[in-house]
Amino acid sequence: MLAERGCTVSQGVRLRTLAEVIDHVGADVKKTGIIDGTEVRVRRPAAGREDRDKFISGKNKQNAVKIMVVTDGDGRVLFCGPAKPGSCVDITRARQSCLVRLLADGPAVEILADVGYQGLGAQTGGRVITPHRKFEKNAPDWYEEMYERERKAHSSRRIRVEHGIAHLKNRRALARHLGGREHMSDTIEAITSLLSHQQTADESQSPRPRRARAVRCSSSAPASASCSSPTAARRAPRPDRSGEIRPESLCL
């Protein structure tokens, strides 16, 4: 089944679980993982359903499901978790997927996250890096400047996960899902598998060298004529109604 193939990271190597992703990122000290949550709009549940309100997102005020996405430092998708109701916040979704236990007991890795995951750094021994909490009021000017500088530096490194999520949502099924929610998780994992395979194939193919386009100049053209473009080389002077060639019609 396509949903069970996992994410392709190299030829013959696939990551199917979150534990395999943590081990893959921790195997190289230069690699960095980035985690973020995103929402996919779904149809409104039927009236009378008990958990109808659970699908209402507190962020966008619409019916949606939330998924957790993990990418590497280059934006390649490594993992995409199953769909949960939209009312589930990001940090709760990470704890439900046993991310805290895997990071605390696993190798030393660096996972970048946004302010929605503040608190996981203390629970994972500093492996999850989030922006610092900001003073609510009466903050000195030097602190405001330092906070903005650190926030922008963190956002510039974490922006890669947004690119990976954007590639996922280029598929119509994840832009707005109109089918049944019982198969939503399988659809997400299948699209993630296809995207990771495409990203790996694109990296393995070397770019083709571009062939230079030759420009031929006519032997009968004057020496002062410019042949910098094929259009100028093919352009011929046009006589007016009297049969005379005007100087402004020449290809200079």
C-alpha positions, 0 to 999 in steps of 0.5 A: 500500500502506498501509505505504508511505503514511508518517506524516501531519504536515499536510494533504498532507505525509507523512514516509516516511523517517528523513531526512525526519523529521530535516529536518522537525524541523530546519525549526522551531527550536521543534520537538523530536524524541524517540526511544525503542525498544519491544518487541512480543511474538511467538511463539517461533521454531521449534526448530532455527532458527539465529537462535532465540536472537536474539529473546529480549529481555535486558530482559523475558526473552521472545521479542520484536522491537524497533522504534524510534519517533520522535515530536515534542514533543507525542507525535505519531508521526513515524517507526516503524522496521522490526522487529529481533530483541529482543536488539538494544539501543536504541543499536545499533538507532539506529546501524543505521538511520543515525541518527548520520550523518543527525544529524551531516550534517543540520540542527541539531535537538534529539533527546531520548533515555533512558539507553539512547542514552548516547554518541550525543550525542558522535557527533552533535555534541550533537544527542542529549540524554540524562541524564548518567552517574551516579557509581557510588559515593561521590557527594556529596549535592549531586551526588545532588540535582542528578542527581535534579533533572535526571533528573526534568526530562528525563523530564518532557520525554521522557514524550511518546514513551511516550504515542505508543508507548502509542497504537501498542500500543492496537492488538491486533496490536502488543500481542502479535503472533501472526502471522508475523514476516516481515510484522511490519515492514509491519504496524507501518508500516501501523498507524503510518500510520493512527495519524498520520492519525488524530492529524492529523484530530483536531487539524484538527477544532475542538471543538464548543461544548456547548449549555447545558441549560435547566431549566424551573421549574413556575409552581405551585412555591413560591418557596422551591423549588430548581430547580438540577437537572432531577431536582429540578424534576420531583420532586413531593411524595409523600403518606404512607398517611394522605394528608398531605404530610410536610415532608421530602418537599418539594423544598427 
